Amino acid sequence: MSAMLTSLDAATDRQWIRLHERLAGISDKHPDAVFASSLGVEDMLLAHAIFEAGLPIEVFTLDTGRLHPETLALAGRIRERYGVTVNMVQPDPAAVKKHVDEHGAFAFYESIDLRKACCGIRKVEPLRRALRGRSAWLTGQRREQSLTRTELAESEFDAAFGLQKYNPLASWTLEQVWEIVHALDVPYNPLHEQGYPSIGCEPCTRAIRPGEDVRAGRWWWEQKLSKECGLHAGQVKN
């Protein structure tokens, strides 16, 4: 279990200690558990806890072929800092080519259906492949992040992928995440300091404006309040 960090707010420190206990419990129950990291700040905090505790939870990210250079560079920083190589799971190149040949390289701007089709090829199918045969997976989702996540459970059965799903940071606030990240000098994506609280594929993500919702920069040309890509199918409300 992690030692107390005396520089932290007491509530944050309790969250940090509880997170380590939670991760150890998940690892004991599911030795084959994997963590799907977006390489966002929440996921970097979670990865730090996993690496520092030496837990056998495999960390991977979905390399869609359209990630920001800053995001890809972060995988290298993880290797330098922790001596761990993040598995970069990529989409089927034939499926990508077929979609682009039929609809164009930027078809996702044309309709929600085409955007979801692109997400399905570049994100959902690779995730399904990465989770195949596993008994559990982890995410860095938090309830604060969007309207679709306000009821997010720390543990739930993921019927879409057929395994247990854990969201250990569900009750955390963004302030608590950053407090830990700064206290422990956890590496993070520099785009967060350029107005990107939520970072996905480069053509589908923009910086948000003051006062905007934290997810406003994702699929910013769409007007729907429910903006999910299909990775967390139980939260999608059409």
N, C-alpha and C positions, 0 to 999 in steps of 0.2 A: 504494500500500500504506500502511496505517496506521503512523504512527510509534509507537515503543515508549512505553508508559505506565510511567514509572519507579516510580509508586506501587503497581504491581500485583505480585502474586506472580509469580515467573519463569514458572511453568507456565501461569498464566492469560494472561500477556503473550504467550507463544508461541501459545496458542490464538487470541488476538485477531488477531495478525498472520496466522496461517494462515487464519482465517476470511475476512479481506479478500482473500487470495490465492485462496481457494476461490470466493468470490462473483465475483471478476473473471473467473475461468476459466469459471464457469457462464454469466455474461453474454456472454462472447466466443463460447461454443459455442452458446448459445441466446439470441439477441437478443430473442426473443419470450417469454422466461420470465416467469412471474408468481409472486408470493408471496402465499399465502393466510394472512393474519394473523388470529389469534384475539384480538389485542390483549392477550394475556397477557405476562408479563414477558420470557419468552424471545423472543417475537415482536417485542417492542419493541426488544430488543437487536439483533435481526437487521435490523429496519427502520432503526434508527439507522445501522448499518454500510452499508446500501444507500444511504440518503439522503446520508450524509456523503461517500461515494465518488462520488456522482453517477451511479450505475449506472442503466441504463434498465429495471430490473426493476420492473414494475408491482406495486403493493401494493393488495390488496383485502381486505375482510372480509365475512363472511356476516352480514348484518343479518336475523336470524331473525324480528324483530318482538317478541322477548321477551328482549332483552338488558338487563342492568342499566343504569340511568341513568349510572352511573360509567363503564361501558364505552363507551357512546355519547359521553359527554363527552370521552373520551380521543381520539377521532377529531378533535375540534376542537382539542385541545392539540397534536396532530401537525401540523395545518395552521399553527398559530401558531408552533411551534418550527422546522419544517423548510420551510414554504411548499409543502407537498405535500398534496393532497387524496386521502384514502384512498377508493377506490371502494367504496361500500356495495352489495353484491349482495343483492337481496331475493328471497324466494320468490314463486311465482306466486300472487297473491291469490285467484284462483278455486279453486286446489287447496287452499289453506289454509281457505277458507270451506267447501268441500265436506267436508273432514275434520272440521272443528269442528261443522258441522251434523249430520253422521252420528254422531259419537262424543263430542262435547262438548269444551269448551275445555281440560279437564285430563285427557283420556283416557289420557295417557301414564302416569299413576299406576296405572292398572288392570292393565296387562300389558306385558311386554317387547315383544311384537309391536306393540302400539299406540304404545309409546314410539318404537320404530324407524320406524314409519310416519310419525310426526310429524317425526323427525329426517330422514327421507327427503325429505319435502316442504319443510321449512324449511332444510335444510343440504345434503343430498346432491345434489338436483336443481339448486339454484342453483350449487353448486360445479361440477357437470358442465357447466353452461351457461358458467360463467366460464372453464373450461379448454378449451372447444371450439376447435379449430384451433390450439392451442398445442403446442409441442414439449416443454415442461418446466414443472414447478412446484416451488416450494420450501415447506417447512414449518419450524416452529420446534421440532419434536419432539426429545426427548432419551431416551436409553435408560433413564435412571433413573426416568422418569415413571410407568411401570406395568409389570406383568408381561407385557403384550402387546407391549412395546417393547424388551425386553432384547436382542433380536437386530437392532435397527434398523440398517440400513445407511445410510451417508452418501449413497449413490447407488444407485438401484434403478429397474427399469422397473415402472411402475404399470400392471398389466394391466387393472385395473378401469376406468381412465380413458383408457388407451391413449397414455401419454406418459411421459417420464422424470421421476422424482421425486427431489428432493434434500433431505436433512435435514442441513444444515451444522452443526447444534449437537448431533448425535447423541451425541458422546463427552463433551460438556460436563457438568460437575456444576452443581447449583443454586447452590452457593457461588460458582463462577466467574461464572455469569450475574449474580448480584447484585453481585459485586465490580466488574464492568465497568459495570453500570447506575449504581451509586453514584459510581464514579470519573468518569464522563462526564456525570452528572446527566441520564440518560436518563429521560424521562417514563414513568410506569407507572400501572397501575390501583390506586387507593387500597384496593380490596378485598383486595389482597394483604396489606395490613397489618392486616386484620380477620379473618385466618384462612382466606382463600380462595387456596390455592396454584394451583388449577385453576378457571378461570371459564368457564362456558357460559351457557346461558339462565337467567334469574332463577329460574323455578319449579323448575328441574332442578339447581340448585347450592346448596349450603350450606357454611358454614364447617366446617372439620374440627376434631376434638378432639385434644388432645395425644396423640401416639403413633400416630395414625391414618395410613394410607397417604395419599399426596398426592392420589390420585384418589378417595378415599372420599367426598368431597363432591359428586361428580358422580353423578347418578341414584342418590342416597343411599338410596332406598327399595328398590332392587334388591340382591339378595344375591350375584349372580354376581361373580366376581373379574375377568372380562373385560368391561370397560365401555368400549365404543367406540360411536360413533354411525353409522359407515358411511363417514365421510370417508376413513378409512385402512383400506380393506377388507381388505388383505392381512394386517392384524394382528388381525382379528376372529376369535375362536375360540368357536364356539357349543357 
